[in-house]
Amino acid sequence: MEQQLLTLLADTQSPRADTRKSAETQLQQLYVNEAFPISLTAIASHESVPVNLRQSSLSVLRTFIAGAWSPNLDEFKGQVLVNDANKAQIRRALLELATTTETPERKVKSSASYAVSKIASADFPDDWPELLPSLLHVINEQGTSDIALHGTLKVLLDLVDTGFSEEQFFDVARDLVSALFAVATSQTRKPILRALAVAVFRSCFDTLEMVMEQHNVAIRQFVEEALTGWSPDDESGNKELASQWRGILGLKIQVVRTIMKIRMIFPALLTTQSPNFFSAVWTELNNALPIYQKFFIEDQQQGRLEDVDGLPYSLDFLVLEELDLIQTLLKAPPVKAQLQQELQAAGTNASSSGWLPEIVKLASSYAQVTAEEEGMWEVDVNLFLSEETSVTANYTPRTCSGDLVVKTGEWLKVLAVEGILSHMNTLFADTSASWKSRESALFMLNVLLRDFTEVSQQIPPDLANHFNQFVHYAIQQEEELLRARGYLVGGSLSRVAGDSFQQTASSYLEATLKAIQEDPSELVKVAGIRVLQDLMLGLPRSTAKSFQGTVVNTISEFVAAHDLREEVDSDDLKVTLAETLRDTIMVDSNVVLSSAGIDLLFNIASSGADNFQLTMIVTEAFEDIVDEITEHGPEAYMRLCEKVLPSLMGAIDVGNMTEENSLTNFAADLLRALSERSLQPLPAGFVETVMPKLDRLLLGSTEAELIRPATEAVRHMLSHDFAQFIAWRDPQSGKEAIEVVLVIIDRLLGPAVDDIAAAEVGQLAAELVERAGSERLGPYLPQLLQAVAQRLATAEKAQFIQSLILVFARLTLISAREVVDFLAQLNLGGESGLSVVLRKWLENSVNFAGYDEIKSNIFALARLYELADPRLAEIPVKGDLIIQDTGRIKTRSQARRNPDQYTTVAAPLKIVKVLAEELSAASGNQEIDAATRAALDEADSDDGDDDWEDVPGQIMDLNLGMTKQELMAFGEGGSESVFAVRRRDDETQAFLADFFRRASTQPGFQDLFGALTAGEQAKLQSLG
């Protein structure tokens, strides 16, 4: 069989698609053959077989194992295709291949390791008890070769990551960590092997974090033991030869990452050692700087290097990790206390002597533009902009150095700026200083001032004026990056220097406009466009207003000189242009009525309509523009419509002709915004202009991103000017407006349109029913409601379900009895329409979103309950979740085997349960809000030492500022107020309080009250 498999494996790598597909099909057909996994294992173990086929055999074997080895695996297909004897043989062979087999092919051993971990996740420890003892024996054996040790550590890394359950890991953790520690501290092992051992050790903490709540005391004791012996010496005391440089770097990187990981989970355990760590890392960074400067700033050495095991080993990675660690250590109480003491001792010289200027100097040195960045930014300004606006995922020593200065600024405020000034005075006075060092110093200032802007932190005017000399120097230099940085710093200063800086800011604005128009460098031009955002927002409104027209014209000229549609990789530039134009227009939105501002904004967006960030910026800006324009009355709104409707109608036509769906979608969303914020009545001719195109789109498209905003636009027109709407008639078909809308609704409720696309159709139907009434709809009304009920029966998406339910909720507010009677006589698949609709309604009410929607739902449910219709009591609905607390996170396979179960209750009881929950929600969850607010206030406090205190079993992520219990509460219908989703609603709360007081006097309510949970009863008893 092996020869047959070799042929098939080779065919799976054929360039011919039909050959590959045939081979893959034949391999799957061989699954049922008992020799199949044995033969694949044998092929992988044969040294004579080409490496690509050995890897391929292991890949196929892993897929087979996932689907046919054990029902304990998530990907299991339902039938075990390997007997116990063959399993034992395969386990043994794969483990040998992954560990002790002396093969130089690391990729083969790595693939075998993945297969071992997959089997272990199903078989260890019950069916494979010897696995871990075997691995530990190889590690602890003095004579183990480097190849065998490497393979064993790789298997352990995969096991810790994916193979162990939490309980299994905890049982073996001490032996495992002891073995790893021995390798990590061994001076006779290669540094890269020691690095791999540290990586396995760090991975252990991910598992420890998962079982913190169940084994808190034991885990704390274990970690304290495990950390004994780890010290800064492990990081900085390596004196190996230069030939092992790669391994030394890899080891140091893993040690630093491990320290960071421990700090995240058990910060208090590292507090006492934090000064030693800080000192060691500080020394490391200073020692590494000359080498980093030569490798990456002066030369273009390759960085961000990782080996086949995914272990990083280049100097830039180490520098990045150490810069990240040192900014964390700044907040450690012992380090902070020591540094604070030194600042106090320095007195008025704190900004120019001691550690503050030194840390600024160090950060500034590592923030210098690398040779690689310099080359890329000069070729592609978009890369420069992505770094400048912090939207890149590329975290570099430059950006990390900026974060270090920001952390210092969060603590020391203006003193940190004075520290940068001291450094810049020295640097710019040094005639031998490079332009890169000066640019990086300005970059440090830029980053800190941007952060000050975000938190509304001002700096004294005289301090700001000290920086003007450096800005003027920079913008006159030959180096384009230095010129660009000068303009950027000028913009940042205008945001934080106060009103007295106005005259200087105005001069910066004039210089920036001139640079955009005349500077030969494209990079300086786009930097100038970015700077305009700061300058327009930094100037007083009256001053900025006088520059609006000039700024719009300057941007217009820049756009005219660039074919943005052809520049497919210019998304960052388009976003920057849109943001600058938005900030310029919003100084006084009336400028769009007398300039090309709005057309220019649409033009920029249409050139990149498939870019979500770009279209979102423009759409939100347009919404704000419409809001402000409507405040000036109907004439201003009419002028806005006259200006934008031709562009929007044209965009829809262009989008249809070019089949550019994203452009059509974008135009439809702007129509939605325009109609949603319109005054009543609409300008004359609005419906006539817009409706024919919306009708065509809604009847011809199935794309959710188009149908939703188009549906909303129709609804808003119907709502804001019903008279103009019903007076319109489709010029092509001759149909009246109401018939046109009914046809649209019928299509959106049909099977051709999915739940997501049709999410707004219920709101449109409800609006039509309310506005037109039964007198205009006539026989169409029951047909419409039946169609809504039928689609509700099969709807699955929460937003769509809510939309359809609201049709009946809003009708219930008008005439609850008629709604119940109508639904009761409906037959939906052999079941009463009342039962189908009410079950869906009550089981989804907890998921409703939107202030008005939730309020309508509450009032409608109360009306239903007050009917006291006996038909409602006969309808069983889903009640409370039956809690099965296993203490473990439920996996997908466990969820499939053991789905959530609920109690069953009668509809009236469910209504009471829903309204009791809403009673609490309408109060704004004051108790939780207060606690959360206090926690957030504490998190925002200046001391910032919280990160170095353990919160056992509570904090899931120190950066999140939220406990696991609070987070999990969202999935259980808990507090929404933590994210401010629900606000206090006195009217609804008063309504519910009155409802429950009246209901409590009615017959049968005490029985319902007795069936409530203790928490629900407490909520009602709180009413008094």
C-alpha positions, 0 to 999 in steps of 0.5 A: 500500500505504501507505493500506492500512497506515495503515488497519490501523495505525489499527485496531490502536489501536481500542478494539474487541478484535476490530478490533485482532486482525483488524488485527494478523493482516492486518499479519502476513499482509503480511510476505511483501510486499516493499513492506511494510517500505518502506511502513512506513518511508515512513509513519514519515518523513511529517511529515503523518502523525499522530504516533501512526501514525508511532510505530505504523509504527515499532513494527510495523517493529521487530517485522518486523525482529526476525523477518525481517531476519537470522538473526543476530538472536535473534528471527529466525523462519527466513526473510529477507523483505527483499532487499539493495536494500530493506535499503539503502533502509530503513537509509538512511531510518531513519538519516536519520529518527533523526538529521538529519531536522529533526522536532520529534517526539522520540518518532518519532526515538526509535522510529527509533533503536531500529529502527536499533540493531536493524538494526545489531546484525545488519548492522554492520559487514559489511553497513553499514560506513558507519553509524559514520562517518556518525554520527561525521560528524554529531557532529563537524560544527560546524554540526549542529543540536541536533535532529540531534545529539540524534538521533545521540547517541540512535542511538549510545546504543542502538548501544552498549547493544545494537548493537555486539559487543564486538570491534566496539566495541573497534575504534571506541572511540577515535574514538567517545569522542573525538567524545563528549568533544567534545560533553560539554565543549562550552560551546556545546551545550545542557547536556541534549545534553552530558548525553546524550553523557556517558550514551553515554560511560558506557554504553561502560564496560558493553561494556568490562567484558565484554571486560576479560579478552581486552583487559586491557592495551589497555582500561586504556590506552584508559581512561586516555586517555579519562579525561584531561581529566575533572575535578571542574570538569566537574561543578561549573563550569557557570555557565549561565543559570537557563533551562538549570537542567534541562540543568545538573542532567541533565549533573551527574547523568550525570557523577556516574554516570559517575564511579561507573561508572568507579570500579566497573570501574577504581577505581585510575584514580580514586584520585589524583583522589578528594580533588578529587572529594570536595571538589567533591561536598561543596561541591555538596551544601552549596550545593544544600541550601537549594534542596533544603530549599525544593523538597522539605522545605518545599514539595512540588515534583515530583521524580524527573523524567526526559526522553523519553530517560530522562535524570533532570534533577531536583535530588533525583536529583542529590542522591541521586547525589552522596550515593551518590558521597560515601559511596564516596569516603569509602573512597578511600585518599587521602580516608580518610588525609586525614580520619583525619589531621584526626581525629587532629589534633582529638584528644578533640574529634574528635566535636564539631569538624572534618569528622565533625559536619559530615558528620553535619549534612549527612546529617541535613539531607538525611535530613529527611522531605520534604513528599511523604513526610510526606503519604503516611505520614500517610495510609498507615502501610504506606509508613512501615513499608516505608521503616522496614524497608528493604524498599522499592525507593524509594532516596531522599536520606533512605535514602542519607543513612542509608547515609552515616552507616552507612559512617562508623560502619563505619569509626569505630565508637563515634566516629560515635555520639559525632559524632551526639550532638554534632550532636544536642546542638547541634540540640536546644538550638537553639529555632528548629530544626524538628521535621523536623530533630530527627526526621532526627537521631534517624533517623540515630541509629536507622539507625546503631544498627540497623547496630550491632545487625546486627554485634553492636557495643555502645556504652558505657552512659553514651553510650546514657544521653545519648540518653535525653533526646532520646527522652523529648523526642520521644515527648512532641511533637505531631508524630506522626512525631517521636513515632514516631521517639522510640519507634524510637530507644528500641528501637534503644538497648536492643539495643546498650547492654548489660545496664546499660540493662535498667531503661531498656529496661523503661520504654521497653517499658511506654511503647511498650505504652501508646502502642500502646493509647492514642496517637491516631495510627495511625502511632505505634501501628504504629511501637510494634509495630515497636519491640517487636521490638527491646525483646523481643530487647534485654531479658534473657530472664527480663525479656522473658518477664514481658512476653510475655503483655502483648505478645500481648494488646496485639497481639491488641487491635490486630488485633481493632480492624482488619479485616486481610482488608479492608485489602488494601494492608496487607502491610507492617503484616501482616509487622510484626505477624507479626515482632513476634509471632514475636519475642515468642513465641520468647522462650519458645515455651511461651507458645503453650500458655497464650495465644492467641499461635499462633492470633493468628499464624495469623490474621495470616498467613491474612489475607494468605496470598497474600503470600509474605514473610508466610507464609514468616515465619509458617511459619519461626516455626512450625517453630522453635516446633515444634522448641522444643516437641518438646524438652519431650517428647511431652506438650508436642507433643501439647498443641501439636497439640491447639491447632493442628490444629483451626485448620489443618483449619479453614483448609483447609475455609475455603480450599476453600469460598472457593476461596482457594488460597493459604490452603489452601496455607499450611495444608498447609505448616504441616501439613508442618512439624508432621508433619516435626518430630513425635516418634515415635510421633505423638499418638493420632488424628493420622493420623485427623484429618489424612489424610482432608483431605490425601487429598482435596487430593492427589487433587483439586489440580494446584497445585504449592504445595499438592501438594508440602507435602501429599505431604511431610506424608503421607510424614512421618506414614508415616515417624514412626508407621507403625503408626498410619498403617497402622491407619487406614482411609478412613472414606468409601471403606473403603480401607486406608491403604496402598491410599490412598497407592498411589492418591495416588502413582499420580495424582501420577505420572500426566500430570495433575500436572506435574514441579514439583508431583510433586517429592516423590512419589518420596520418598513412594514410597520411604518406602512401599516401605521401610516396607511392604516386599514382604510388604505391597505384594505385587503392587502393588510391581512396578506401583509401580516400573514407574510410577516408571520410566515417569515418570522417562523423561519427567521434566525438572525436577531436583528431580523427577528426584532424587525418582524416582531415590531410589526406586531408590537406596534400594532398591539399598541393600537389594538392588542385584541385584534392582533391576537384574534388575527394571529389565532386564526392563522395556520402556519405549518399546521400550528397556530400563528399566535403560538408561532409568533408569540413564542418567537417574540418572547424568546427573543425579547431579551435580545432587543436593541435600540431605545425606541424599539425596546420601549415599544416592545415593553409597552406591547407586552404589557398590553398583551398580558393585560388582555388576560386572554386564555389562549395565551396561557396555553402557549408553552415557551422557553423559560430559564436556562438550566445551569450545568456548572462543570467548571470548564469552558464548553467546547464546540464539540461539547456544545453539539453533544450537550446543547443548552437546555431550558425550562418550559413556561406558559406565555403569561409567566414569560411576559412577567419574567421579561418585564421584570428583567426590563424593570431592572434595565430601565433603571440603568443598572445603577448599582453596577454602573457605580461599581464599574465607574469606581473601577474605571476611575481607579484604573484611570488614576495617576498612580497606575500601580494596579497592574502590579497587584493580583486580583485572584480569579477575577481579572481576565485581562489587565488591559480590559479593566473588567472581571470575567464575571462581568464579561460573561454576564453579557452572554447571559443577558446580564448588565449592558450598562458596563458598555453604556448600551442601556441608559436610565429610562424614567418613563419606562421604569414608571410605566413598569412599576405601575403595571406591576402594581396593578397586575399584583392585584389581579387574580392569578398573579400570586401564582405567577410570582411564586414561579419567578426566580428569587432574583426576579422576585426581588426586583418586583419586591423592590417596588414596595 
